């Protein structure tokens, strides 16, 4: 399946240029005898590791940091797409995320009906000649990024054919 790429997006022409979609493509993680993990997707690679106090060599982000990186980059890209479509003067966005303890974990767990609750705190700074209304709307749009929606809706991880090798 391919999606057309416009000349403004770096394509040659709207009629001839396409970019493949990546739904259903595999991302792989390979680990050896220590915690250093090599992660590959398409032609890109990154490292994940644990901090030294936890037995790692601190050669990459932890898996939780990678999750936050995925979420914050999705929020930034979603805001950029929206601002571009609206032709708003967004010059840049700086998004910070961190995991934080729940203020009242027992109450929130009861309300959520879950066994545990992870809370992520967020800070967003926008630059550009944006109105207060545009800034507010962009923050709302950040909450609509696909990664955030999937995390909030819940995920199901299932075995695929040939899962045991």
Secondary structure as the mmCIF struct_conf table of DSSP 4:
data_model
#
loop_
_struct_conf.conf_type_id
_struct_conf.id
_struct_conf.beg_label_comp_id
_struct_conf.beg_label_asym_id
_struct_conf.beg_label_seq_id
_struct_conf.end_label_comp_id
_struct_conf.end_label_asym_id
_struct_conf.end_label_seq_id
STRN STRN1 UNK A 2 UNK A 4
HELX_RH_3T_P HELX_RH_3T_P1 UNK A 7 UNK A 9
TURN_TY1_P TURN_TY1_P1 UNK A 10 UNK A 10
BEND BEND1 UNK A 12 UNK A 12
TURN_TY1_P TURN_TY1_P2 UNK A 14 UNK A 16
STRN STRN2 UNK A 18 UNK A 20
TURN_TY1_P TURN_TY1_P3 UNK A 23 UNK A 24
STRN STRN3 UNK A 27 UNK A 31
BEND BEND2 UNK A 33 UNK A 35
STRN STRN4 UNK A 37 UNK A 41
TURN_TY1_P TURN_TY1_P4 UNK A 42 UNK A 43
STRN STRN5 UNK A 44 UNK A 48
HELX_RH_3T_P HELX_RH_3T_P2 UNK A 52 UNK A 54
TURN_TY1_P TURN_TY1_P5 UNK A 55 UNK A 55
BEND BEND3 UNK A 56 UNK A 56
BEND BEND4 UNK A 60 UNK A 60
STRN STRN6 UNK A 61 UNK A 61
HELX_RH_AL_P HELX_RH_AL_P1 UNK A 63 UNK A 86
TURN_TY1_P TURN_TY1_P6 UNK A 87 UNK A 87
STRN STRN7 UNK A 92 UNK A 100
TURN_TY1_P TURN_TY1_P7 UNK A 103 UNK A 104
HELX_RH_AL_P HELX_RH_AL_P2 UNK A 105 UNK A 112
TURN_TY1_P TURN_TY1_P8 UNK A 113 UNK A 113
BEND BEND5 UNK A 114 UNK A 115
STRN STRN8 UNK A 119 UNK A 127
BEND BEND6 UNK A 128 UNK A 129
HELX_RH_AL_P HELX_RH_AL_P3 UNK A 132 UNK A 142
TURN_TY1_P TURN_TY1_P9 UNK A 143 UNK A 144
HELX_RH_AL_P HELX_RH_AL_P4 UNK A 146 UNK A 153
HELX_LH_PP_P HELX_LH_PP_P1 UNK A 159 UNK A 160
TURN_TY1_P TURN_TY1_P10 UNK A 161 UNK A 162
#
